[in-house]
Amino acid sequence: MEEPLQGLPIIVITAHTEAKDIQAAYTAGATDYIRKPVIPAELIARSANALSLKQEIDARKLREQELLERTKELDHAFEQITTLHGTIHICAKCKRVKSDGSYWQRVEDYLRRQARTKVTEAVCETCLHKAYPHLK
């Protein structure tokens, strides 16, 4: 079905009034069912309700699309904020990072401040064995 026609309300108007006929109409995609003879006021009221529901569904889909786009924009902005850019100067000996001109600070402190993320400290297996060879 073409995109503009998706969700278009379908009202079946028929003289067939058995349960199997009603079930077949709804199974085929009808949104409402009117038995003949048609009462004009009923047809107008049901048509108005069906169109009102269609407008609400379309508005909801539009809001959902807008929210998805906004979420993508926010995700991108968050990624930009939390990603480090530029050159990072790290001392080859002590591994301190140069920031704010000539101030040198620990890598952990730099990352905490720049990346706005939690940084935990631990000792890797290689360093643990080098520093404490007697531990297994």
SULNORRA-V114829 format. One record per residue. RES is the residue in three letters. SS is DSSP state (A for helix, B for strand, O for the rest). D_LAST is the distance of its C-alpha to the last C-alpha in Angstrom with 1 decimal. Layout:
# SULNORRA-V114829
res->RES ss->SS d_last->D_LAST
res->RES ss->SS d_last->D_LAST
This chain:
# SULNORRA-V114829
res->MET ss->O d_last->67.3
res->GLU ss->O d_last->67.7
res->GLU ss->A d_last->65.5
res->PRO ss->A d_last->68.4
res->LEU ss->A d_last->69.7
res->GLN ss->O d_last->66.4
res->GLY ss->O d_last->66.7
res->LEU ss->O d_last->70.5
res->PRO ss->O d_last->72.0
res->ILE ss->O d_last->74.1
res->ILE ss->B d_last->76.8
res->VAL ss->B d_last->78.5
res->ILE ss->B d_last->82.2
res->THR ss->B d_last->83.6
res->ALA ss->O d_last->86.1
res->HIS ss->O d_last->83.6
res->THR ss->O d_last->82.4
res->GLU ss->O d_last->80.9
res->ALA ss->A d_last->77.3
res->LYS ss->A d_last->76.2
res->ASP ss->A d_last->77.9
res->ILE ss->A d_last->76.1
res->GLN ss->A d_last->72.7
res->ALA ss->A d_last->73.4
res->ALA ss->A d_last->74.2
res->TYR ss->A d_last->70.9
res->THR ss->A d_last->68.9
res->ALA ss->O d_last->70.6
res->GLY ss->O d_last->69.3
res->ALA ss->O d_last->72.1
res->THR ss->O d_last->71.2
res->ASP ss->B d_last->74.5
res->TYR ss->B d_last->77.4
res->ILE ss->B d_last->81.0
res->ARG ss->B d_last->83.7
res->LYS ss->O d_last->87.2
res->PRO ss->O d_last->89.6
res->VAL ss->O d_last->87.7
res->ILE ss->O d_last->88.4
res->PRO ss->A d_last->88.3
res->ALA ss->A d_last->86.7
res->GLU ss->A d_last->83.9
res->LEU ss->A d_last->83.3
res->ILE ss->A d_last->83.2
res->ALA ss->A d_last->80.9
res->ARG ss->A d_last->78.4
res->SER ss->A d_last->78.5
res->ALA ss->A d_last->77.9
res->ASN ss->A d_last->74.9
res->ALA ss->A d_last->73.5
res->LEU ss->A d_last->73.8
res->SER ss->A d_last->72.4
res->LEU ss->A d_last->69.3
res->LYS ss->A d_last->69.0
res->GLN ss->A d_last->69.1
res->GLU ss->A d_last->66.4
res->ILE ss->A d_last->64.2
res->ASP ss->A d_last->64.8
res->ALA ss->A d_last->64.1
res->ARG ss->A d_last->60.8
res->LYS ss->A d_last->59.7
res->LEU ss->A d_last->60.6
res->ARG ss->A d_last->58.6
res->GLU ss->A d_last->55.6
res->GLN ss->A d_last->55.9
res->GLU ss->A d_last->56.2
res->LEU ss->A d_last->53.1
res->LEU ss->A d_last->51.2
res->GLU ss->A d_last->52.4
res->ARG ss->A d_last->51.6
res->THR ss->A d_last->48.1
res->LYS ss->A d_last->47.5
res->GLU ss->A d_last->48.9
res->LEU ss->A d_last->46.7
res->ASP ss->A d_last->43.6
res->HIS ss->A d_last->44.6
res->ALA ss->A d_last->45.3
res->PHE ss->A d_last->42.0
res->GLU ss->A d_last->40.2
res->GLN ss->A d_last->42.2
res->ILE ss->A d_last->41.4
res->THR ss->A d_last->37.7
res->THR ss->O d_last->37.5
res->LEU ss->O d_last->37.1
res->HIS ss->O d_last->40.0
res->GLY ss->O d_last->41.0
res->THR ss->O d_last->39.1
res->ILE ss->O d_last->36.0
res->HIS ss->B d_last->35.7
res->ILE ss->B d_last->32.1
res->CYS ss->O d_last->31.5
res->ALA ss->O d_last->29.7
res->LYS ss->O d_last->28.1
res->CYS ss->O d_last->27.2
res->LYS ss->O d_last->27.3
res->ARG ss->O d_last->29.9
res->VAL ss->B d_last->32.6
res->LYS ss->B d_last->36.3
res->SER ss->B d_last->38.5
res->ASP ss->O d_last->41.9
res->GLY ss->O d_last->43.3
res->SER ss->O d_last->41.3
res->TYR ss->B d_last->38.8
res->TRP ss->B d_last->35.2
res->GLN ss->B d_last->32.6
res->ARG ss->O d_last->28.9
res->VAL ss->A d_last->28.3
res->GLU ss->A d_last->27.2
res->ASP ss->A d_last->30.4
res->TYR ss->A d_last->32.5
res->LEU ss->A d_last->31.1
res->ARG ss->A d_last->31.7
res->ARG ss->A d_last->35.3
res->GLN ss->A d_last->36.2
res->ALA ss->A d_last->34.7
res->ARG ss->O d_last->35.3
res->THR ss->O d_last->32.1
res->LYS ss->O d_last->29.1
res->VAL ss->O d_last->26.3
res->THR ss->O d_last->22.9
res->GLU ss->O d_last->20.2
res->ALA ss->O d_last->16.5
res->VAL ss->O d_last->13.9
res->CYS ss->O d_last->13.2
res->GLU ss->A d_last->10.0
res->THR ss->A d_last->11.5
res->CYS ss->A d_last->12.5
res->LEU ss->A d_last->9.3
res->HIS ss->A d_last->7.7
res->LYS ss->A d_last->11.2
res->ALA ss->A d_last->11.7
res->TYR ss->O d_last->8.6
res->PRO ss->O d_last->7.5
res->HIS ss->O d_last->6.6
res->LEU ss->O d_last->3.8
res->LYS ss->O d_last->0.0
